[in-house]
């Protein structure tokens, strides 16, 4: 399955292959680097998501946290973020994380590079 934000409207040149589908276990996340920007690629319920890999509360990698039911939890203070929208769903974070469009093509996971 693919989760995407207007994926059809994004030019082909803006997509970057970040990993293979087998590189991310279900209910887990990895960190990837896209042009110097850390991105958390998560898989939950068989769907792939990509968000900025930094908690907006404590500036620690979200990719090191727990993934469950479409959310990722910051391991340091327990803030939780919706992987679809980036919105915080648990305190102490009050600011959302940036969300990136994702598409899956065969065994490859792509994230759209935004200007």
Secondary structure, 3 states (H helix, E strand, C coil): CCCCCCHHHCCHHHEEEEEEHHHCCCCEEEEEEECCEEEEEEEECCEEEEEECCCCCCCCCHHHCEEECCEEECCCCCCEEECCCCCEEECCCCCCCCEECEEEECCEEEEECCC
